[in-house]
């Protein structure tokens, strides 16, 4: 079953999906449903930056709240002209998990260790489909999915919290937890999780295949990263950031439709 709108008990899912398509086409407080198909399964992740060798990357050091520690503020090296660098970070655990990024391949969780697996990629301005897929290693224990997506700002040499997903921190992820998280994610103004960054999130939806009970045995999470052309002008957490990065040029780009589709 696919969930792309808040579910209401006793209401037919297809009707709710139809209503969602109309209500989510724009406006504040909802992520716009982007007309971008899910990414096709690809090969190993096409990585970028000094943290990676081939398809393997070393994660930045962060604390339990996602704040940088250690060498996380170091220079991340050059970013290719016209591109932006992103970090995709899984949660901890042993559940098999993949994150597929359209045109950039698939990040696969290293299940030989409990620690997170990270991938660093470069994306051009435009809309990019992302799909997370996780299945429980032990069905009785359920799943504890988590994914962080962070954008690197070359000008400020800082990282921006583009997208954050977690379900089941106090126990295994259940359907009610997913519905609660989904409602909160869809309520983020214009899908901009970090108002100092230059990326918004659109078209969030989730589905299950083998989870007949409340506790999830598997999960597919789809969303679209809408990457804008401008560079972030403020460091992460600046209270004066408004809209996307807060700059006049950023607001003008937003009004004109933002980044051009690929």
Phi and psi restraints in degrees (value plus and minus 20) as a CYANA .aco file:
   2 UNK   PHI    -123.4   -83.4
   2 UNK   PSI     113.9   153.9
   3 UNK   PHI    -135.8   -95.8
   3 UNK   PSI      89.6   129.6
   4 UNK   PHI    -148.3  -108.3
   4 UNK   PSI       0.6    40.6
   5 UNK   PHI    -179.3  -139.3
   5 UNK   PSI     137.5   177.5
   6 UNK   PHI     -76.9   -36.9
   6 UNK   PSI     108.5   148.5
   7 UNK   PHI    -107.7   -67.7
   7 UNK   PSI     120.8   160.8
   8 UNK   PHI    -140.6  -100.6
   8 UNK   PSI     110.5   150.5
   9 UNK   PHI     -79.8   -39.8
   9 UNK   PSI     114.9   154.9
  10 UNK   PHI      66.0   106.0
  10 UNK   PSI     -19.8    20.2
  11 UNK   PHI    -129.3   -89.3
  11 UNK   PSI     115.0   155.0
  12 UNK   PHI     -80.1   -40.1
  12 UNK   PSI     111.0   151.0
  13 UNK   PHI     -77.6   -37.6
  13 UNK   PSI     -58.8   -18.8
  14 UNK   PHI     -85.4   -45.4
  14 UNK   PSI     -56.2   -16.2
  15 UNK   PHI     -85.6   -45.6
  15 UNK   PSI     -62.9   -22.9
  16 UNK   PHI     -83.4   -43.4
  16 UNK   PSI     -58.1   -18.1
  17 UNK   PHI     -85.9   -45.9
  17 UNK   PSI     -59.5   -19.5
  18 UNK   PHI     -84.6   -44.6
  18 UNK   PSI     -63.3   -23.3
  19 UNK   PHI     -83.7   -43.7
  19 UNK   PSI     -58.7   -18.7
  20 UNK   PHI     -83.0   -43.0
  20 UNK   PSI     -60.0   -20.0
  21 UNK   PHI     -80.1   -40.1
  21 UNK   PSI     -56.1   -16.1
  22 UNK   PHI     -97.9   -57.9
  22 UNK   PSI     -61.3   -21.3
  23 UNK   PHI     -96.0   -56.0
  23 UNK   PSI     -47.0    -7.0
  24 UNK   PHI    -113.8   -73.8
  24 UNK   PSI      -9.8    30.2
  25 UNK   PHI     -93.0   -53.0
  25 UNK   PSI     -33.0     7.0
  26 UNK   PHI     158.3   198.3
  26 UNK   PSI    -196.0  -156.0
  27 UNK   PHI      76.6   116.6
  27 UNK   PSI     141.4   181.4
  28 UNK   PHI     -95.7   -55.7
  28 UNK   PSI     130.7   170.7
  29 UNK   PHI      67.3   107.3
  29 UNK   PSI     -19.1    20.9
  30 UNK   PHI    -158.9  -118.9
  30 UNK   PSI     126.9   166.9
  31 UNK   PHI    -103.5   -63.5
  31 UNK   PSI     110.6   150.6
  32 UNK   PHI     -86.1   -46.1
  32 UNK   PSI     117.8   157.8
  33 UNK   PHI     -97.1   -57.1
  33 UNK   PSI      85.3   125.3
  34 UNK   PHI     -98.7   -58.7
  34 UNK   PSI     117.4   157.4
  35 UNK   PHI    -102.7   -62.7
  35 UNK   PSI      44.4    84.4
  36 UNK   PHI    -148.9  -108.9
  36 UNK   PSI     103.1   143.1
  37 UNK   PHI     -88.9   -48.9
  37 UNK   PSI     136.9   176.9
  38 UNK   PHI     -78.7   -38.7
  38 UNK   PSI     132.5   172.5
  39 UNK   PHI     -89.1   -49.1
  39 UNK   PSI     127.7   167.7
  40 UNK   PHI    -102.8   -62.8
  40 UNK   PSI     125.2   165.2
  41 UNK   PHI     -79.2   -39.2
  41 UNK   PSI     109.7   149.7
  42 UNK   PHI    -142.4  -102.4
  42 UNK   PSI    -189.0  -149.0
  43 UNK   PHI    -102.2   -62.2
  43 UNK   PSI    -180.1  -140.1
  44 UNK   PHI     -79.1   -39.1
  44 UNK   PSI     135.9   175.9
  45 UNK   PHI     -82.5   -42.5
  45 UNK   PSI     115.4   155.4
  46 UNK   PHI    -106.9   -66.9
  46 UNK   PSI      75.4   115.4
  47 UNK   PHI    -106.8   -66.8
  47 UNK   PSI     148.0   188.0
  48 UNK   PHI    -169.2  -129.2
  48 UNK   PSI     131.8   171.8
  49 UNK   PHI      77.8   117.8
  49 UNK   PSI     145.2   185.2
  50 UNK   PHI     -91.0   -51.0
  50 UNK   PSI     -31.5     8.5
  51 UNK   PHI    -100.8   -60.8
  51 UNK   PSI     -27.1    12.9
  52 UNK   PHI    -139.2   -99.2
  52 UNK   PSI     125.2   165.2
  53 UNK   PHI    -149.3  -109.3
  53 UNK   PSI      89.1   129.1
  54 UNK   PHI      45.5    85.5
  54 UNK   PSI    -153.2  -113.2
  55 UNK   PHI    -107.4   -67.4
  55 UNK   PSI     -23.4    16.6
  56 UNK   PHI    -121.9   -81.9
  56 UNK   PSI     116.2   156.2
  57 UNK   PHI    -151.1  -111.1
  57 UNK   PSI     133.0   173.0
  58 UNK   PHI    -118.3   -78.3
  58 UNK   PSI     105.8   145.8
  59 UNK   PHI     -87.2   -47.2
  59 UNK   PSI     126.3   166.3
  60 UNK   PHI     -81.9   -41.9
  60 UNK   PSI     134.8   174.8
  61 UNK   PHI    -106.5   -66.5
  61 UNK   PSI     102.3   142.3
  62 UNK   PHI    -156.1  -116.1
  62 UNK   PSI     142.0   182.0
  63 UNK   PHI    -110.7   -70.7
  63 UNK   PSI    -192.7  -152.7
  64 UNK   PHI     -86.9   -46.9
  64 UNK   PSI     -33.5     6.5
  65 UNK   PHI    -123.7   -83.7
  65 UNK   PSI     -12.2    27.8
  66 UNK   PHI      63.1   103.1
  66 UNK   PSI     -12.6    27.4
  67 UNK   PHI    -104.4   -64.4
  67 UNK   PSI     121.5   161.5
  68 UNK   PHI     -87.7   -47.7
  68 UNK   PSI     123.2   163.2
  69 UNK   PHI    -156.1  -116.1
  69 UNK   PSI     150.9   190.9
  70 UNK   PHI      37.6    77.6
  70 UNK   PSI    -143.9  -103.9
  71 UNK   PHI    -113.5   -73.5
  71 UNK   PSI      -4.0    36.0
  72 UNK   PHI     -84.8   -44.8
  72 UNK   PSI     -39.9     0.1
  73 UNK   PHI    -114.9   -74.9
  73 UNK   PSI     -12.2    27.8
  74 UNK   PHI     -89.2   -49.2
  74 UNK   PSI     143.7   183.7
  75 UNK   PHI     -86.0   -46.0
  75 UNK   PSI     108.5   148.5
  76 UNK   PHI    -108.4   -68.4
  76 UNK   PSI      -8.4    31.6
  77 UNK   PHI      62.1   102.1
  77 UNK   PSI    -198.9  -158.9
  78 UNK   PHI     -95.9   -55.9
  78 UNK   PSI     122.9   162.9
  79 UNK   PHI    -125.8   -85.8
  79 UNK   PSI     116.3   156.3
  80 UNK   PHI     -77.0   -37.0
  80 UNK   PSI     122.5   162.5
  81 UNK   PHI     -74.8   -34.8
  81 UNK   PSI     115.3   155.3
  82 UNK   PHI      57.8    97.8
  82 UNK   PSI     -13.5    26.5
  83 UNK   PHI    -138.3   -98.3
  83 UNK   PSI     145.9   185.9
  84 UNK   PHI    -153.4  -113.4
  84 UNK   PSI     123.7   163.7
  85 UNK   PHI    -117.1   -77.1
  85 UNK   PSI     119.7   159.7
  86 UNK   PHI    -150.3  -110.3
  86 UNK   PSI     126.7   166.7
  87 UNK   PHI    -127.0   -87.0
  87 UNK   PSI     108.5   148.5
  88 UNK   PHI    -132.8   -92.8
  88 UNK   PSI     101.1   141.1
  89 UNK   PHI    -147.2  -107.2
  89 UNK   PSI     102.0   142.0
  90 UNK   PHI     -98.7   -58.7
  90 UNK   PSI     153.6   193.6
  91 UNK   PHI    -104.8   -64.8
  91 UNK   PSI    -197.5  -157.5
  92 UNK   PHI    -104.1   -64.1
  92 UNK   PSI     140.5   180.5
  93 UNK   PHI     107.7   147.7
  93 UNK   PSI    -196.1  -156.1
  94 UNK   PHI    -136.8   -96.8
  94 UNK   PSI     -16.7    23.3
  95 UNK   PHI     -88.6   -48.6
  95 UNK   PSI     113.9   153.9
  96 UNK   PHI     -80.6   -40.6
  96 UNK   PSI     109.4   149.4
  97 UNK   PHI    -167.9  -127.9
  97 UNK   PSI     119.7   159.7
  98 UNK   PHI    -150.3  -110.3
  98 UNK   PSI     130.9   170.9
  99 UNK   PHI    -149.6  -109.6
  99 UNK   PSI      91.8   131.8
 100 UNK   PHI    -123.1   -83.1
 100 UNK   PSI     109.6   149.6
 101 UNK   PHI    -135.2   -95.2
 101 UNK   PSI     104.1   144.1
 102 UNK   PHI     -73.9   -33.9
 102 UNK   PSI     102.1   142.1
 103 UNK   PHI      60.5   100.5
 103 UNK   PSI     -21.3    18.7
 104 UNK   PHI    -144.3  -104.3
 104 UNK   PSI     -17.3    22.7
 105 UNK   PHI      70.3   110.3
 105 UNK   PSI    -182.1  -142.1
 106 UNK   PHI    -147.3  -107.3
 106 UNK   PSI     111.5   151.5
 107 UNK   PHI    -111.1   -71.1
 107 UNK   PSI     106.8   146.8
 108 UNK   PHI    -133.5   -93.5
 108 UNK   PSI     107.2   147.2
 109 UNK   PHI     -81.9   -41.9
 109 UNK   PSI     111.9   151.9
 110 UNK   PHI     -98.6   -58.6
 110 UNK   PSI      83.2   123.2
 111 UNK   PHI    -104.5   -64.5
 111 UNK   PSI     -14.4    25.6
 112 UNK   PHI    -103.9   -63.9
 112 UNK   PSI     -28.2    11.8
 113 UNK   PHI    -158.4  -118.4
 113 UNK   PSI     132.5   172.5
 114 UNK   PHI     -97.2   -57.2
 114 UNK   PSI     -38.0     2.0
 115 UNK   PHI     -89.4   -49.4
 115 UNK   PSI     136.8   176.8
 116 UNK   PHI     -82.4   -42.4
 116 UNK   PSI     137.6   177.6
 117 UNK   PHI    -133.6   -93.6
 117 UNK   PSI     116.8   156.8
 118 UNK   PHI    -142.2  -102.2
 118 UNK   PSI     132.0   172.0
 119 UNK   PHI    -157.9  -117.9
 119 UNK   PSI     120.8   160.8
 120 UNK   PHI    -140.0  -100.0
 120 UNK   PSI     102.7   142.7
 121 UNK   PHI    -151.9  -111.9
 121 UNK   PSI     142.4   182.4
 122 UNK   PHI    -135.8   -95.8
 122 UNK   PSI     113.9   153.9
 123 UNK   PHI    -147.4  -107.4
 123 UNK   PSI     122.6   162.6
 124 UNK   PHI    -102.9   -62.9
 124 UNK   PSI     146.1   186.1
 125 UNK   PHI     -77.4   -37.4
 125 UNK   PSI     124.5   164.5
 126 UNK   PHI     116.4   156.4
 126 UNK   PSI    -189.5  -149.5
 127 UNK   PHI    -124.4   -84.4
 127 UNK   PSI     112.2   152.2
 128 UNK   PHI    -150.4  -110.4
 128 UNK   PSI      99.8   139.8
 129 UNK   PHI     -97.1   -57.1
 129 UNK   PSI     121.3   161.3
 130 UNK   PHI    -151.6  -111.6
 130 UNK   PSI     119.1   159.1
 131 UNK   PHI    -152.6  -112.6
 131 UNK   PSI     104.4   144.4
 132 UNK   PHI    -119.3   -79.3
 132 UNK   PSI     115.2   155.2
 133 UNK   PHI    -154.5  -114.5
 133 UNK   PSI     106.4   146.4
 134 UNK   PHI    -158.6  -118.6
 134 UNK   PSI     122.5   162.5
 135 UNK   PHI    -151.8  -111.8
 135 UNK   PSI     125.4   165.4
 136 UNK   PHI     -89.6   -49.6
 136 UNK   PSI     111.9   151.9
 137 UNK   PHI     -88.7   -48.7
 137 UNK   PSI     -57.6   -17.6
 138 UNK   PHI    -144.2  -104.2
 138 UNK   PSI      87.5   127.5
 139 UNK   PHI     -76.2   -36.2
 139 UNK   PSI     -56.2   -16.2
 140 UNK   PHI     -85.5   -45.5
 140 UNK   PSI     -46.9    -6.9
 141 UNK   PHI    -112.1   -72.1
 141 UNK   PSI     -31.5     8.5
 142 UNK   PHI      50.6    90.6
 142 UNK   PSI    -181.6  -141.6
 143 UNK   PHI    -143.1  -103.1
 143 UNK   PSI     137.1   177.1
 144 UNK   PHI    -152.5  -112.5
 144 UNK   PSI      48.9    88.9
 145 UNK   PHI     -93.4   -53.4
 145 UNK   PSI     124.8   164.8
 146 UNK   PHI    -172.3  -132.3
 146 UNK   PSI     121.9   161.9
 147 UNK   PHI    -168.8  -128.8
 147 UNK   PSI     110.2   150.2
 148 UNK   PHI    -136.7   -96.7
 148 UNK   PSI     116.2   156.2
 149 UNK   PHI    -142.5  -102.5
 149 UNK   PSI     105.0   145.0
 150 UNK   PHI    -147.2  -107.2
 150 UNK   PSI     121.9   161.9
 151 UNK   PHI    -123.5   -83.5
 151 UNK   PSI     116.8   156.8
 152 UNK   PHI    -116.2   -76.2
 152 UNK   PSI     106.9   146.9
 153 UNK   PHI    -118.4   -78.4
 153 UNK   PSI      95.4   135.4
 154 UNK   PHI     -83.9   -43.9
 154 UNK   PSI     -64.1   -24.1
 155 UNK   PHI     -83.1   -43.1
 155 UNK   PSI     -62.1   -22.1
 156 UNK   PHI    -114.6   -74.6
 156 UNK   PSI     -27.3    12.7
 157 UNK   PHI      28.9    68.9
 157 UNK   PSI      30.3    70.3
 158 UNK   PHI    -157.5  -117.5
 158 UNK   PSI     142.0   182.0
 159 UNK   PHI    -129.6   -89.6
 159 UNK   PSI     120.9   160.9
 160 UNK   PHI    -137.3   -97.3
 160 UNK   PSI     119.0   159.0
 161 UNK   PHI    -102.3   -62.3
 161 UNK   PSI      63.9   103.9
 162 UNK   PHI     -87.4   -47.4
 162 UNK   PSI     -60.0   -20.0
 163 UNK   PHI    -178.6  -138.6
 163 UNK   PSI     120.7   160.7
 164 UNK   PHI    -159.1  -119.1
 164 UNK   PSI     107.6   147.6
 165 UNK   PHI    -155.7  -115.7
 165 UNK   PSI     111.8   151.8
 166 UNK   PHI    -174.1  -134.1
 166 UNK   PSI     121.2   161.2
 167 UNK   PHI    -165.1  -125.1
 167 UNK   PSI     108.3   148.3
 168 UNK   PHI      71.2   111.2
 168 UNK   PSI      17.1    57.1
 169 UNK   PHI     -87.7   -47.7
 169 UNK   PSI     -56.1   -16.1
 170 UNK   PHI    -113.9   -73.9
 170 UNK   PSI     -23.6    16.4
 171 UNK   PHI     159.3   199.3
 171 UNK   PSI    -193.7  -153.7
 172 UNK   PHI     -84.1   -44.1
 172 UNK   PSI     130.6   170.6
 173 UNK   PHI     -87.3   -47.3
 173 UNK   PSI     109.2   149.2
 174 UNK   PHI    -138.1   -98.1
 174 UNK   PSI     145.8   185.8
 175 UNK   PHI     -81.1   -41.1
 175 UNK   PSI     -58.5   -18.5
 176 UNK   PHI     -84.1   -44.1
 176 UNK   PSI     -56.7   -16.7
 177 UNK   PHI     -82.1   -42.1
 177 UNK   PSI     -63.0   -23.0
 178 UNK   PHI     -83.6   -43.6
 178 UNK   PSI     -61.4   -21.4
 179 UNK   PHI     -84.2   -44.2
 179 UNK   PSI     -59.5   -19.5
 180 UNK   PHI     -84.8   -44.8
 180 UNK   PSI     -65.9   -25.9
 181 UNK   PHI     -82.3   -42.3
 181 UNK   PSI     -61.5   -21.5
 182 UNK   PHI     -81.2   -41.2
 182 UNK   PSI     -64.1   -24.1
 183 UNK   PHI     -81.0   -41.0
 183 UNK   PSI     -62.0   -22.0
 184 UNK   PHI     -87.7   -47.7
 184 UNK   PSI     -60.2   -20.2
 185 UNK   PHI     -85.6   -45.6
 185 UNK   PSI     -60.6   -20.6
 186 UNK   PHI     -90.1   -50.1
 186 UNK   PSI     -38.4     1.6
 187 UNK   PHI    -105.5   -65.5
 187 UNK   PSI     -28.1    11.9
 188 UNK   PHI     -85.5   -45.5
 188 UNK   PSI     104.4   144.4
 189 UNK   PHI     -74.9   -34.9
 189 UNK   PSI      97.0   137.0
 190 UNK   PHI      37.2    77.2
 190 UNK   PSI      -3.1    36.9
 191 UNK   PHI      51.3    91.3
 191 UNK   PSI       0.0    40.0
 192 UNK   PHI    -119.5   -79.5
 192 UNK   PSI      77.6   117.6
 193 UNK   PHI     -92.4   -52.4
 193 UNK   PSI     -53.2   -13.2
 194 UNK   PHI    -145.2  -105.2
 194 UNK   PSI      87.5   127.5
 195 UNK   PHI     -91.0   -51.0
 195 UNK   PSI     -29.9    10.1
 196 UNK   PHI    -111.7   -71.7
 196 UNK   PSI     -29.1    10.9
 197 UNK   PHI    -108.8   -68.8
 197 UNK   PSI    -189.3  -149.3
 198 UNK   PHI    -148.5  -108.5
 198 UNK   PSI       6.2    46.2
 199 UNK   PHI    -156.2  -116.2
 199 UNK   PSI     119.1   159.1
 200 UNK   PHI    -137.9   -97.9
 200 UNK   PSI     142.0   182.0
 201 UNK   PHI    -133.9   -93.9
 201 UNK   PSI     112.3   152.3
 202 UNK   PHI    -151.1  -111.1
 202 UNK   PSI     141.9   181.9
 203 UNK   PHI      40.5    80.5
 203 UNK   PSI      17.4    57.4
 204 UNK   PHI     -89.0   -49.0
 204 UNK   PSI     113.1   153.1
 205 UNK   PHI    -175.7  -135.7
 205 UNK   PSI     134.9   174.9
 206 UNK   PHI    -159.2  -119.2
 206 UNK   PSI     138.1   178.1
 207 UNK   PHI    -172.5  -132.5
 207 UNK   PSI     141.8   181.8
 208 UNK   PHI    -150.8  -110.8
 208 UNK   PSI     135.9   175.9
 209 UNK   PHI    -139.0   -99.0
 209 UNK   PSI     -58.0   -18.0
 210 UNK   PHI    -149.8  -109.8
 210 UNK   PSI      24.6    64.6
 211 UNK   PHI    -147.8  -107.8
 211 UNK   PSI      55.7    95.7
 212 UNK   PHI     -90.9   -50.9
 212 UNK   PSI     -45.0    -5.0
 213 UNK   PHI    -116.5   -76.5
 213 UNK   PSI    -199.4  -159.4
 214 UNK   PHI     -85.0   -45.0
 214 UNK   PSI     -58.8   -18.8
 215 UNK   PHI     -94.0   -54.0
 215 UNK   PSI     107.9   147.9
 216 UNK   PHI     -98.0   -58.0
 216 UNK   PSI     114.4   154.4
 217 UNK   PHI    -119.9   -79.9
 217 UNK   PSI     -37.3     2.7
 218 UNK   PHI    -175.9  -135.9
 218 UNK   PSI     146.5   186.5
 219 UNK   PHI    -181.0  -141.0
 219 UNK   PSI     118.8   158.8
 220 UNK   PHI    -140.9  -100.9
 220 UNK   PSI     105.4   145.4
 221 UNK   PHI    -140.9  -100.9
 221 UNK   PSI     102.5   142.5
 222 UNK   PHI    -134.1   -94.1
 222 UNK   PSI     122.7   162.7
 223 UNK   PHI    -179.9  -139.9
 223 UNK   PSI     150.7   190.7
 224 UNK   PHI    -144.4  -104.4
 224 UNK   PSI     111.0   151.0
 225 UNK   PHI    -111.7   -71.7
 225 UNK   PSI      99.5   139.5
 226 UNK   PHI    -120.7   -80.7
 226 UNK   PSI      80.8   120.8
 227 UNK   PHI    -110.6   -70.6
 227 UNK   PSI     105.0   145.0
 228 UNK   PHI    -112.9   -72.9
 228 UNK   PSI     142.7   182.7
 229 UNK   PHI     -95.4   -55.4
 229 UNK   PSI     -55.5   -15.5
 230 UNK   PHI     -90.8   -50.8
 230 UNK   PSI     136.7   176.7
 231 UNK   PHI    -110.6   -70.6
 231 UNK   PSI     119.2   159.2
 232 UNK   PHI     -75.4   -35.4
 232 UNK   PSI     117.5   157.5
 233 UNK   PHI    -122.1   -82.1
 233 UNK   PSI     -31.7     8.3
 234 UNK   PHI    -147.7  -107.7
 234 UNK   PSI     133.6   173.6
 235 UNK   PHI     -92.3   -52.3
 235 UNK   PSI     137.0   177.0
 236 UNK   PHI     -76.5   -36.5
 236 UNK   PSI     115.1   155.1
 237 UNK   PHI      70.2   110.2
 237 UNK   PSI     -21.1    18.9
 238 UNK   PHI     -82.9   -42.9
 238 UNK   PSI     101.9   141.9
 239 UNK   PHI     -87.9   -47.9
 239 UNK   PSI     -38.8     1.2
 240 UNK   PHI    -107.0   -67.0
 240 UNK   PSI     -21.1    18.9
 241 UNK   PHI     -83.1   -43.1
 241 UNK   PSI     110.5   150.5
 242 UNK   PHI    -151.6  -111.6
 242 UNK   PSI     120.1   160.1
 243 UNK   PHI      42.2    82.2
 243 UNK   PSI    -172.2  -132.2
 244 UNK   PHI    -104.8   -64.8
 244 UNK   PSI      85.4   125.4
 245 UNK   PHI      50.5    90.5
 245 UNK   PSI     -29.5    10.5
 246 UNK   PHI      61.2   101.2
 246 UNK   PSI     -28.1    11.9
 247 UNK   PHI    -105.9   -65.9
 247 UNK   PSI     136.3   176.3
 248 UNK   PHI     -80.4   -40.4
 248 UNK   PSI     -62.9   -22.9
 249 UNK   PHI     -81.3   -41.3
 249 UNK   PSI     -55.5   -15.5
 250 UNK   PHI     -86.1   -46.1
 250 UNK   PSI     -64.5   -24.5
 251 UNK   PHI     -84.2   -44.2
 251 UNK   PSI     -59.4   -19.4
 252 UNK   PHI     -83.6   -43.6
 252 UNK   PSI     -59.7   -19.7
 253 UNK   PHI     -84.6   -44.6
 253 UNK   PSI     -59.6   -19.6
 254 UNK   PHI     -82.2   -42.2
 254 UNK   PSI     -65.0   -25.0
 255 UNK   PHI     -84.0   -44.0
 255 UNK   PSI     -49.6    -9.6
 256 UNK   PHI    -108.5   -68.5
 256 UNK   PSI     -14.3    25.7
 257 UNK   PHI      83.5   123.5
 257 UNK   PSI     -18.1    21.9
 258 UNK   PHI      53.2    93.2
 258 UNK   PSI    -171.2  -131.2
 259 UNK   PHI     -85.2   -45.2
 259 UNK   PSI     127.8   167.8
 260 UNK   PHI     -94.8   -54.8
 260 UNK   PSI     120.8   160.8
 261 UNK   PHI     -85.7   -45.7
 261 UNK   PSI     128.5   168.5
